[in-house]
Each structure stands twice: as C-alpha cells, then as structure tokens.
Amino acid sequence: MENLKKFRYLFFILGVLIIYLVDLISPRINPYYFQIIIFAGINIVLAVSLNVINGLCGQFSLGHAGFMAVGAYFSSFLTFYYHTSFPLALIAGGILAGLIGLGVGIPTLRLRGDYLAIATLGMGEIIRVILFNLDIVGGARGFPGIPKYTNFFWVYLVVLIVLVSSYNLLKSPQGRAILSIREDEIASEAMGVNTTQFKIFAFIFGAFWAGVAGGLWAHYLQFLHPSSFTFMKSVEVLVMIVLGGLGSISGVTISAVFLTILPELLRYVKVLFNTTVDPRMVIYSLLLILTMLLRPQGLLGGYRRKVREQ
C-alpha cells in the first residue's frame, strides 16, 4: 500500500513536470488551437466537479454556472483592484464559491430530484441578477481589463489536481459513503451514514472547483459579463457528465474534451455546404440524441460496473 502511494506521488510529480515542459513550447502553438486546448481544460474542471455532485452523490444540481460566476468575478476583483497573486486569487474565488455552496446546500439539500434542481437553478439566477446590479464589477456593462494570467501551466495543473482529488475521494471511505447515498439514500441512513453532511460536502467540493474554473476562464478572456453565466451554461456542463457517464471520472474527462472540440469541427460543415445558415447546433444536437439512444449510460458509464462484476 505504501509503495502504491509512493507511485501515485511520483506520477503526480511527473504530471506536473510534463505540464511545465508543454507550457514552455505553448507559445509556438497556433493561437486558435491553443484557445481550444485552454477551454477544454477549463471544461474538464467544470465537468469533473459537477460529476461529484450529480454523478457520485446523485444530486441533481443546475446551478454550476452560478458557482463559476462567483469564482470568476471574485478572483478578477482581487487581481484587478488589489493586484493579488493569481494562485491566491483562484483559491479565494474557489473558497467563496464553496461558502456559497455551503449556504445554499444547508437549506436545499434536504430536497431531492426535481425540487433540488429548481432550487439550485434559482440560486444560479439570483447570483447572475446580483452581478448585473453590482457596479463595482461593471454590472450590466461588463468587467473589462482583467489581467491575463491564465496559461497552459495553470489550467492543466488545476486539471491534474482536480482529477487526482476526485479519484482519491472516490477511493476513500467518504467517497464510498457518497456513492451509497446515490445508490439508496434510505439504506445509507439506516447504516449510520450522515447523508446531509456528505451531500453538503459533495456540494462544497463541486462549488469550490467550479469557482476555480471560473477564475481561470476570466483571466484568459480578460472580460466578464453576467450573461455568460446563464442557465444554458449549467446545461452545457450537465450534458458533458451525462454523455461521459454519470460517476465516471475518465468518461466525463473525455466527454468534456470531445464537446469542446466538436462545435469547432462542425464549423467546416457550414463551409462545406456553402450555406448562410449555421447547421452546427442541429448536427450537435442530433449527435447527442443518437449517443443517448445507443449508449444511454454514457461513454464509460458502465465500465466500473463491469470491472466489479469480473
């Protein structure tokens, strides 16, 4: 067991080294492709963090865009007005998002299913409306002039950390307790699991990393507007975890990358058919529908269960 832990630490250090070396050559990458790579990394963080809430814990949250907005605006506020170092600003944005997740989680996580989804959706809309009226961060005009600190190294260092932490959570006793809530909440309570406590923990974990992802996103685009964090942004992330397979960390990671690249690949369809109408969203929707019909459990949703049966 100790040797296994040592190997994990070694792989983590090796991963950080690879990310650093790739970052050194990143200026030579075509800016268009580099932007897709950055967005893919940010989407991985968003999808894996929501997967802890929806996939592992079995709660139906639709407010992930709200947590992303909190992290984006607060970290940008710190770097713009107080010149806070980028890592500290990201952590601060994640902590504030986690605290809001705690504040929302305590009264709402006693709800289940559609009721919880509506409550978290309302929370996300409340955050967006507050940002529209918060003049210190631009309000409805938007928040320009954010320093561009986000690069390949910071994005994929966060990706590595969130993947490792999610995997370790899944393998831990706390992760088993969270999975038991997803499978049968009443049985979990009967076995002595404090379901409310673990649901709140999963909510805070997901909210924190969504806030960090928002900070990375803001410091790459250098501009924020509340309209970027609508209900549809939460749905985009939800589609990633459903397509990848609820509860599957590897499946969600692949799905996040695939759904980031797909809209860009479909740009060539418009050029190919030489039409003024953009068919991308129609094809995108049809591909998702076909995937759900042919593979309803997601890309890798049934993998873990097969391994256990063997």
C-alpha positions as CSV (number, residue, x, y, z in Angstrom):
1,M,0.0,0.0,0.0
2,E,2.8,2.4,0.9
3,N,4.5,1.6,-2.4
4,L,1.3,2.4,-4.3
5,K,1.1,5.8,-2.5
6,K,4.7,6.5,-3.5
7,F,3.9,5.7,-7.1
8,R,0.9,8.0,-7.0
9,Y,3.1,10.8,-5.7
10,L,5.7,10.0,-8.4
11,F,3.1,10.1,-11.2
12,F,1.7,13.4,-9.8
13,I,5.2,15.0,-9.9
14,L,5.8,13.5,-13.4
15,G,2.5,15.0,-14.5
16,V,3.5,18.5,-13.2
17,L,6.8,18.2,-15.0
18,I,5.1,17.3,-18.3
19,I,2.7,20.2,-17.9
20,Y,5.6,22.6,-17.3
21,L,7.5,21.3,-20.3
22,V,4.5,21.6,-22.6
23,D,3.9,25.1,-21.3
24,L,7.4,26.1,-22.4
25,I,6.5,25.3,-26.1
26,S,2.9,26.5,-25.9
27,P,3.8,30.0,-27.4
28,R,4.6,28.1,-30.7
29,I,1.1,26.6,-30.8
30,N,-1.4,28.2,-33.2
31,P,-3.5,30.7,-31.1
32,Y,-6.8,29.2,-32.4
33,Y,-5.8,25.7,-31.3
34,F,-4.3,26.9,-28.1
35,Q,-7.6,28.6,-27.2
36,I,-9.4,25.3,-27.7
37,I,-6.9,23.5,-25.5
38,I,-7.4,26.0,-22.7
39,F,-11.2,25.8,-22.9
40,A,-11.0,22.0,-22.9
41,G,-9.0,22.1,-19.7
42,I,-11.4,24.5,-18.0
43,N,-14.4,22.4,-19.1
44,I,-12.7,19.3,-17.6
45,V,-12.5,21.1,-14.3
46,L,-16.2,22.1,-14.5
47,A,-17.4,18.7,-15.6
48,V,-15.4,16.7,-13.1
49,S,-16.5,19.0,-10.2
50,L,-20.2,18.7,-11.2
51,N,-19.8,14.9,-11.6
52,V,-19.0,14.7,-7.8
53,I,-22.4,16.3,-7.1
54,N,-24.6,14.8,-9.8
55,G,-22.7,11.6,-10.7
56,L,-21.2,10.4,-7.4
57,C,-23.6,11.8,-4.9
58,G,-26.7,11.5,-7.1
59,Q,-28.0,15.1,-6.5
60,F,-29.5,17.0,-9.4
61,S,-27.8,20.4,-9.4
62,L,-28.4,23.0,-12.1
63,G,-26.6,25.9,-10.5
64,H,-23.0,25.2,-11.5
65,A,-22.8,28.4,-13.7
66,G,-23.5,30.4,-10.6
67,F,-20.6,29.0,-8.7
68,M,-18.4,29.5,-11.7
69,A,-19.5,33.2,-11.9
70,V,-18.7,33.7,-8.2
71,G,-15.2,32.4,-8.6
72,A,-14.7,34.3,-11.9
73,Y,-15.8,37.7,-10.5
74,F,-14.2,37.5,-7.1
75,S,-10.8,36.3,-8.3
76,S,-10.9,39.1,-11.0
77,F,-11.9,41.6,-8.4
78,L,-8.9,40.7,-6.3
79,T,-6.4,40.8,-9.2
80,F,-7.8,43.9,-10.8
81,Y,-8.2,46.1,-7.7
82,Y,-5.7,44.7,-5.2
83,H,-3.1,43.0,-7.5
84,T,-3.4,39.7,-5.6
85,S,-1.2,36.9,-6.9
86,F,-3.0,34.7,-9.3
87,P,-2.9,31.4,-7.4
88,L,-4.2,33.1,-4.2
89,A,-7.0,34.8,-6.2
90,L,-8.0,31.5,-7.7
91,I,-8.1,29.8,-4.3
92,A,-10.0,32.8,-2.8
93,G,-12.6,32.6,-5.6
94,G,-13.0,28.9,-5.1
95,I,-13.4,29.3,-1.3
96,L,-16.1,32.0,-1.7
97,A,-17.9,29.7,-4.2
98,G,-17.6,26.9,-1.7
99,L,-19.0,29.0,1.1
100,I,-22.0,30.0,-1.1
101,G,-22.3,26.3,-1.9
102,L,-22.5,25.7,1.8
103,G,-25.0,28.4,2.3
104,V,-27.2,27.1,-0.4
105,G,-26.6,23.4,0.5
106,I,-27.7,23.5,4.1
107,P,-31.3,24.6,3.4
108,T,-31.7,23.0,-0.1
109,L,-30.0,19.6,0.1
110,R,-32.8,18.1,2.1
111,L,-34.7,18.4,-1.2
112,R,-34.5,15.7,-3.8
113,G,-34.8,15.3,-7.6
114,D,-36.6,18.0,-9.5
115,Y,-37.1,20.1,-6.4
116,L,-33.4,20.3,-5.8
117,A,-32.8,21.1,-9.4
118,I,-35.2,24.0,-9.3
119,A,-33.7,25.3,-6.1
120,T,-30.1,25.3,-7.5
121,L,-31.4,26.8,-10.7
122,G,-32.9,29.6,-8.7
123,M,-29.7,30.1,-6.8
124,G,-27.7,30.5,-10.1
125,E,-30.2,33.0,-11.4
126,I,-30.0,35.0,-8.2
127,I,-26.2,35.2,-8.4
128,R,-26.5,36.4,-12.1
129,V,-29.0,39.1,-11.2
130,I,-26.8,40.3,-8.3
131,L,-23.8,40.6,-10.7
132,F,-26.0,42.6,-13.2
133,N,-26.5,45.2,-10.4
134,L,-23.1,45.1,-8.8
135,D,-21.5,48.3,-10.1
136,I,-18.1,47.7,-8.6
137,V,-17.5,44.8,-11.1
138,G,-19.1,46.5,-14.0
139,G,-22.7,45.4,-13.6
140,A,-24.6,45.2,-16.9
141,R,-21.7,46.9,-18.7
142,G,-19.4,44.0,-18.0
143,F,-16.0,43.8,-16.3
144,P,-13.1,44.6,-18.7
145,G,-9.4,45.0,-18.1
146,I,-8.8,41.7,-16.2
147,P,-5.1,40.7,-16.2
148,K,-4.3,37.8,-18.5
149,Y,-2.7,35.3,-16.1
150,T,-4.2,32.1,-17.3
151,N,-1.9,29.9,-19.4
152,F,-1.4,26.3,-20.2
153,F,0.5,25.5,-17.0
154,W,-2.1,26.9,-14.6
155,V,-5.1,25.3,-16.4
156,Y,-3.6,21.8,-16.6
157,L,-2.1,22.0,-13.1
158,V,-5.7,22.6,-11.9
159,V,-6.9,19.8,-14.2
160,L,-4.4,17.4,-12.7
161,I,-5.2,18.4,-9.1
162,V,-9.0,18.1,-9.6
163,L,-8.6,14.7,-11.3
164,V,-6.4,13.3,-8.5
165,S,-8.5,14.7,-5.7
166,S,-11.7,13.4,-7.3
167,Y,-10.1,9.9,-7.8
168,N,-8.8,9.9,-4.2
169,L,-12.3,11.0,-2.9
170,L,-13.9,8.1,-4.9
171,K,-11.5,5.6,-3.3
172,S,-11.8,7.0,0.2
173,P,-14.3,5.9,2.9
174,Q,-16.0,9.3,2.5
175,G,-16.3,8.5,-1.3
176,R,-17.9,5.2,-0.5
177,A,-20.4,6.9,1.7
178,I,-21.2,9.4,-1.0
179,L,-21.7,6.6,-3.5
180,S,-24.1,4.8,-1.1
181,I,-26.2,7.9,-1.0
182,R,-26.5,7.8,-4.8
183,E,-27.5,4.1,-4.8
184,D,-30.0,4.2,-1.9
185,E,-30.2,7.2,0.5
186,I,-32.7,5.5,2.9
187,A,-30.4,2.4,3.2
188,S,-27.4,4.7,3.8
189,E,-29.2,6.4,6.6
190,A,-30.1,3.1,8.1
191,M,-26.4,2.1,8.1
192,G,-25.5,5.2,10.0
193,V,-24.3,7.5,7.2
194,N,-24.9,11.2,7.8
195,T,-26.4,11.8,4.4
196,T,-27.0,15.5,4.8
197,Q,-23.3,16.0,5.9
198,F,-21.9,14.1,2.9
199,K,-24.3,15.8,0.4
200,I,-23.2,19.2,1.7
201,F,-19.5,18.1,1.4
202,A,-20.0,17.0,-2.2
203,F,-21.7,20.3,-2.9
204,I,-18.9,22.3,-1.4
205,F,-16.3,20.2,-3.3
206,G,-18.0,20.8,-6.6
207,A,-18.7,24.5,-5.9
208,F,-15.0,25.2,-5.0
209,W,-13.6,23.7,-8.2
210,A,-16.3,25.4,-10.3
211,G,-15.1,28.7,-8.7
212,V,-11.5,27.9,-9.6
213,A,-12.5,27.1,-13.2
214,G,-14.4,30.5,-13.3
215,G,-11.2,32.3,-12.2
216,L,-9.2,30.5,-15.0
217,W,-11.8,31.4,-17.5
218,A,-11.9,35.1,-16.5
219,H,-8.2,35.6,-16.6
220,Y,-8.0,34.1,-20.0
221,L,-10.8,36.0,-21.7
222,Q,-10.0,39.2,-19.7
223,F,-13.6,40.3,-19.8
224,L,-16.7,39.2,-17.8
225,H,-20.4,39.7,-18.3
226,P,-23.3,38.2,-16.3
227,S,-24.9,36.9,-19.5
228,S,-22.1,34.4,-19.8
229,F,-23.4,32.5,-16.8
230,T,-26.9,31.7,-17.7
231,F,-28.9,28.5,-17.2
232,M,-27.6,27.2,-20.5
233,K,-24.0,27.3,-19.2
234,S,-25.0,24.9,-16.4
235,V,-26.8,22.7,-19.0
236,E,-23.6,22.6,-21.2
237,V,-21.7,21.1,-18.2
238,L,-24.6,18.8,-17.4
239,V,-24.5,17.4,-20.9
240,M,-20.8,16.7,-20.6
241,I,-21.3,14.5,-17.5
242,V,-24.4,12.7,-18.9
243,L,-22.6,12.0,-22.2
244,G,-19.4,10.8,-20.4
245,G,-21.3,8.6,-17.9
246,L,-22.5,9.7,-14.5
247,G,-20.0,8.8,-11.9
248,S,-17.2,8.0,-14.4
249,I,-14.3,10.4,-13.9
250,S,-12.5,9.2,-17.1
251,G,-15.7,9.3,-19.1
252,V,-16.5,12.8,-18.0
253,T,-13.0,14.0,-18.9
254,I,-13.2,12.5,-22.4
255,S,-16.7,14.0,-22.9
256,A,-15.6,17.4,-21.8
257,V,-12.7,17.4,-24.4
258,F,-15.0,16.0,-27.1
259,L,-17.8,18.5,-26.6
260,T,-15.3,21.4,-26.6
261,I,-13.7,20.3,-29.9
262,L,-16.9,19.2,-31.6
263,P,-18.5,22.7,-32.2
264,E,-15.2,23.8,-33.7
265,L,-15.0,20.8,-36.0
266,L,-18.6,21.4,-37.2
267,R,-17.6,24.9,-38.4
268,Y,-16.2,23.2,-41.5
269,V,-19.7,21.8,-42.2
270,K,-21.0,25.3,-42.9
271,V,-18.1,26.0,-45.3
272,L,-18.6,22.6,-47.0
273,F,-22.3,23.2,-47.7
274,N,-21.7,26.9,-48.5
275,T,-24.8,28.0,-46.7
276,T,-25.6,31.1,-44.7
277,V,-27.5,29.0,-42.1
278,D,-25.2,27.6,-39.4
279,P,-26.1,23.8,-39.2
280,R,-23.7,23.2,-36.3
281,M,-26.2,23.2,-33.4
282,V,-28.6,20.9,-35.3
283,I,-25.9,18.3,-36.0
284,Y,-24.5,18.8,-32.5
285,S,-28.0,18.0,-31.0
286,L,-28.6,15.0,-33.3
287,L,-25.2,13.5,-32.3
288,L,-26.1,13.9,-28.6
289,I,-29.6,12.3,-29.2
290,L,-28.1,9.4,-31.1
291,T,-25.5,8.9,-28.3
292,M,-28.2,8.8,-25.7
293,L,-30.3,6.3,-27.7
294,L,-27.4,4.0,-28.5
295,R,-25.4,4.4,-25.3
296,P,-27.8,5.7,-22.6
297,Q,-25.3,5.0,-19.7
298,G,-22.8,7.4,-21.3
299,L,-19.4,6.7,-23.0
300,L,-17.9,5.0,-20.0
301,G,-20.8,4.8,-17.6
302,G,-20.9,1.0,-17.4
303,Y,-17.1,0.5,-17.3
304,R,-16.8,0.5,-13.5
305,R,-19.7,-1.9,-13.0
306,K,-18.2,-4.4,-15.5
307,V,-14.9,-4.3,-13.7
308,R,-16.6,-5.0,-10.4
309,E,-18.6,-8.0,-11.8
310,Q,-15.4,-9.6,-13.1
